[in-house]
Amino acid sequence: MYSVHICALLFTSFICSVFAVNYQLSDNHVGSDFLSSFVHEAIADPTHGRVTYVDQATAVAQNLTFASGDTLIIASESAVSRHTIRSDIRHMPQGCGTWSAAWEVGDDWPNLGEADISELEGVNDQFPNTMILHTSANSNMPAPDDETVTPTGNNCNVNTSGNTGCGVQAPTADSYGPAFNAIGGGWYAMERTTTFIKSLSKVTTLGTPTTFFPNSQCDINSHFGPNEIVINLTFFE
């Protein structure tokens, strides 16, 4: 014996005849109707995932939720704060005019900070690798304890010293560019917490950080918020 179920799909509701039971359409939500029919809950994730939910006004303002015709889009945006990153880079762009970088930045720049140390930053084959922070005012970094690294500046404020930021150069020439590529690449790593930022440049095993930005002269927690990871290549004359 065979049973036949006949169902018709209408938008988000079903009109079905299953045996002798009839189902009638009671609600119909299409496109922008969702924005008025459903509530955006800015609550802690009940499934304990790695997400921050926002209210409808925020979602709409950041283009995370929008409707087009009979379609509703619900999107997510990736941003990180306390975290570690390890990157295995085998070959990076090189040559005159190249400017490759892997970095992190907050939406409200510079108030949420910028870290050009998550992997690398360099220009025009100029080695070694440079690791820099860019922040809002009242943020400084002490001279590095490691005498093998070269400081490039201690004031992280973007409005001073032509936005050079505070940073150091890695101790080895093969941490960036052609020399880095010649040895088959290497590892970059960064650890960011609410009290410090550390990084390693061109390593084979994890060990003593190349760069250590402590909390002593810069409140990391207030100068750095959720950041997005950016990997880009640009060119200059």
Backbone torsions as a table, in degrees:
resi	resn	phi	psi	omega
1	MET	NA	138.9	-180.0
2	TYR	-118.3	142.1	174.6
3	SER	-107.1	137.7	-179.3
4	VAL	-112.0	121.5	176.6
5	HIS	-107.6	123.7	179.3
6	ILE	-113.6	118.6	-177.0
7	CYS	-128.8	142.7	174.3
8	ALA	-118.0	128.2	-178.8
9	LEU	-91.8	122.5	176.9
10	LEU	-125.2	103.6	-177.6
11	PHE	54.5	-116.5	-175.4
12	THR	-101.4	3.0	-178.1
13	SER	-118.0	157.4	179.8
14	PHE	-110.4	136.1	168.5
15	ILE	-111.5	108.6	-171.5
16	CYS	-127.3	148.2	170.5
17	SER	-117.1	107.8	-179.2
18	VAL	-117.4	109.9	-172.7
19	PHE	55.6	-120.1	-175.8
20	ALA	-103.2	7.6	-176.7
21	VAL	-96.4	128.6	178.5
22	ASN	-108.2	132.1	177.7
23	TYR	-108.8	130.4	-178.7
24	GLN	-111.4	147.7	179.2
25	LEU	-66.9	126.5	179.6
26	SER	-114.1	-34.9	178.8
27	ASP	-136.5	146.4	179.9
28	ASN	-139.0	118.3	-177.5
29	HIS	-123.1	119.3	-177.0
30	VAL	-135.5	134.0	174.1
31	GLY	54.3	-122.5	-174.2
32	SER	-66.7	-14.7	176.9
33	ASP	-58.4	-30.3	180.0
34	PHE	-61.2	-32.4	-176.5
35	LEU	-69.2	-25.1	178.9
36	SER	-102.8	-17.8	-176.0
37	SER	-95.8	-20.1	-178.5
38	PHE	-120.8	155.9	-178.4
39	VAL	-105.8	131.4	172.5
40	HIS	-83.3	115.5	-176.5
41	GLU	-96.4	114.3	175.4
42	ALA	-88.6	74.2	-174.3
43	ILE	-124.0	167.0	172.3
44	ALA	-65.2	139.7	-176.7
45	ASP	-62.8	116.1	-179.0
46	PRO	-66.8	-16.8	177.5
47	THR	-94.5	2.6	175.7
48	HIS	62.0	35.3	176.2
49	GLY	-84.0	179.8	-179.6
50	ARG	-94.6	77.1	-175.8
51	VAL	-151.7	152.3	172.8
52	THR	-122.6	113.5	179.5
53	TYR	-82.0	146.0	-178.1
54	VAL	-123.0	162.8	178.9
55	ASP	-76.1	173.5	-173.8
56	GLN	-64.2	-41.0	-179.1
57	ALA	-59.3	-42.2	179.0
58	THR	-68.3	-43.1	-179.6
59	ALA	-61.4	-42.0	179.3
60	VAL	-69.5	-42.6	-178.4
61	ALA	-63.0	-35.1	-179.3
62	GLN	-94.2	10.2	177.4
63	ASN	60.9	29.1	176.2
64	LEU	-84.9	-23.1	176.9
65	THR	-132.6	126.3	175.2
66	PHE	-159.4	156.5	-177.8
67	ALA	-116.0	145.7	176.4
68	SER	-143.3	108.6	-178.0
69	GLY	62.2	-123.5	179.8
70	ASP	-95.0	20.8	-175.5
71	THR	-121.4	136.7	171.9
72	LEU	-113.8	130.5	179.4
73	ILE	-106.3	127.7	172.1
74	ILE	-121.8	117.0	-173.7
75	ALA	-119.8	173.6	176.4
76	SER	-130.4	159.1	178.3
77	GLU	-128.4	131.9	-176.6
78	SER	-90.1	125.3	175.4
79	ALA	-148.3	143.3	-175.3
80	VAL	-130.7	150.6	176.2
81	SER	-122.3	-91.6	179.0
82	ARG	-74.6	122.7	-174.8
83	HIS	-172.2	171.0	170.0
84	THR	-127.7	148.6	178.9
85	ILE	-133.1	136.0	171.3
86	ARG	-129.4	128.2	-176.7
87	SER	-126.4	128.3	176.3
88	ASP	-100.8	103.7	-177.0
89	ILE	-107.7	118.6	-176.9
90	ARG	-88.8	-31.5	-178.1
91	HIS	-156.1	135.5	178.0
92	MET	-118.1	157.2	178.2
93	PRO	-59.0	142.8	178.1
94	GLN	-142.8	163.3	179.3
95	GLY	122.1	160.7	-177.8
96	CYS	-60.3	129.0	178.2
97	GLY	92.1	-8.6	-179.0
98	THR	-80.9	144.7	177.0
99	TRP	-142.6	94.3	-179.4
100	SER	-103.1	147.4	-177.7
101	ALA	-155.8	149.1	168.8
102	ALA	-128.7	121.2	-169.3
103	TRP	-152.5	175.4	178.2
104	GLU	-129.4	144.3	-178.9
105	VAL	-151.5	147.1	176.9
106	GLY	-90.5	159.8	-178.9
107	ASP	-62.0	-39.8	-177.6
108	ASP	-95.7	73.3	-177.5
109	TRP	-75.6	137.6	0.8
110	PRO	-94.6	9.6	-171.6
111	ASN	-64.9	-25.9	176.4
112	LEU	-100.1	6.4	171.5
113	GLY	85.9	161.5	172.9
114	GLU	-142.6	129.9	-179.8
115	ALA	-121.3	106.9	177.0
116	ASP	-92.3	43.8	-176.1
117	ILE	-132.6	-2.3	-176.3
118	SER	-61.6	-32.4	169.2
119	GLU	-138.4	-66.0	-171.3
120	LEU	-160.2	159.8	166.4
121	GLU	-156.8	133.2	178.5
122	GLY	-162.9	161.6	-176.1
123	VAL	-132.8	132.9	166.7
124	ASN	58.4	39.6	-180.0
125	ASP	63.2	19.3	-179.5
126	GLN	-82.7	108.1	178.3
127	PHE	-96.9	164.5	0.0
128	PRO	-84.4	-173.5	177.7
129	ASN	-63.7	139.7	178.9
130	THR	-113.2	134.4	179.7
131	MET	-120.1	118.9	-168.3
132	ILE	-135.0	147.2	170.3
133	LEU	-111.4	141.8	172.7
134	HIS	-126.5	127.0	-175.0
135	THR	-140.4	-178.6	169.4
136	SER	-78.0	-173.2	-172.9
137	ALA	-65.9	163.1	176.0
138	ASN	65.3	48.0	177.7
139	SER	-141.4	116.5	179.9
140	ASN	-132.5	157.8	177.0
141	MET	-123.2	137.6	179.4
142	PRO	-71.5	165.4	175.7
143	ALA	-62.0	141.4	-178.0
144	PRO	-66.4	144.5	175.9
145	ASP	-71.6	-30.1	-178.5
146	ASP	-78.8	113.0	-177.4
147	GLU	-74.1	-8.2	179.9
148	THR	-83.0	-14.0	178.1
149	VAL	-100.8	152.1	-176.0
150	THR	-109.6	118.6	178.6
151	PRO	-69.3	142.9	177.9
152	THR	-108.4	-3.4	-179.2
153	GLY	155.4	154.1	-177.4
154	ASN	-117.2	-7.9	179.1
155	ASN	-96.8	115.6	-175.4
156	CYS	-84.5	-10.9	-176.0
157	ASN	-62.2	125.5	-177.2
158	VAL	-67.5	-18.4	-177.2
159	ASN	-92.3	11.5	177.2
160	THR	-127.8	153.2	174.3
161	SER	54.0	35.6	177.3
162	GLY	63.7	29.0	179.6
163	ASN	57.8	40.1	175.3
164	THR	-77.9	-20.0	177.9
165	GLY	72.4	-174.8	177.6
166	CYS	-113.2	131.4	-177.0
167	GLY	-170.6	-175.2	179.2
168	VAL	-141.9	161.1	172.9
169	GLN	-102.9	143.9	178.8
170	ALA	-64.7	155.7	-173.9
171	PRO	-78.5	-11.2	-176.1
172	THR	-120.4	143.9	-179.0
173	ALA	-66.9	-28.4	-176.6
174	ASP	-85.9	25.3	176.6
175	SER	-91.6	-3.9	-179.5
176	TYR	-158.5	151.1	169.1
177	GLY	73.7	-151.5	-175.2
178	PRO	-57.5	-38.8	179.4
179	ALA	-65.9	-35.6	176.3
180	PHE	-64.9	-44.6	-179.8
181	ASN	-66.5	-33.0	-176.5
182	ALA	-64.9	-27.5	-179.8
183	ILE	-97.0	8.6	177.8
184	GLY	86.3	18.2	177.8
185	GLY	85.6	-164.4	-178.5
186	GLY	-179.7	-168.6	-176.0
187	TRP	-106.0	143.8	168.4
188	TYR	-124.4	143.6	-179.1
189	ALA	-145.4	148.9	176.5
190	MET	-142.9	142.1	171.4
191	GLU	-122.4	126.5	177.9
192	ARG	-123.5	128.2	175.7
193	THR	-127.7	-171.7	178.5
194	THR	-79.4	-7.4	-176.4
195	THR	-123.8	-8.7	178.1
196	PHE	-163.3	163.5	172.4
197	ILE	-131.7	127.3	179.4
198	LYS	-124.7	152.4	176.1
199	SER	-147.5	153.9	173.5
200	LEU	-119.9	143.0	-178.6
201	SER	-128.3	123.9	179.6
202	LYS	53.8	78.8	-178.7
203	VAL	-128.5	159.4	172.3
204	THR	-105.9	-26.4	174.9
205	THR	-138.6	153.1	177.7
206	LEU	-70.3	142.6	-178.5
207	GLY	-165.2	-141.6	-179.2
208	THR	-65.2	130.5	-179.1
209	PRO	-61.4	144.7	172.0
210	THR	-69.5	-38.8	-177.0
211	THR	-127.5	137.0	176.3
212	PHE	-132.5	110.7	176.0
213	PHE	-103.2	103.6	-176.6
214	PRO	-85.9	176.8	-178.7
215	ASN	-87.5	1.4	-169.1
216	SER	-65.3	-38.4	-178.7
217	GLN	-121.0	8.5	178.9
218	CYS	-150.6	119.4	178.5
219	ASP	-75.1	95.9	-176.7
220	ILE	-55.6	-40.7	-175.3
221	ASN	-63.7	-34.2	-178.4
222	SER	-91.6	-21.7	-179.2
223	HIS	-94.3	-12.5	179.8
224	PHE	-129.7	127.8	175.2
225	GLY	-116.8	-159.0	176.4
226	PRO	-58.5	129.3	-179.4
227	ASN	-118.8	149.3	172.4
228	GLU	-98.2	145.1	178.5
229	ILE	-85.7	128.3	-177.6
230	VAL	-122.6	131.1	172.7
231	ILE	-124.7	118.3	-174.8
232	ASN	-145.5	162.5	174.7
233	LEU	-133.7	123.9	175.8
234	THR	-129.1	176.1	-178.1
235	PHE	-134.2	153.4	177.1
236	PHE	-142.0	160.8	-179.7
237	GLU	-90.5	NA	NA
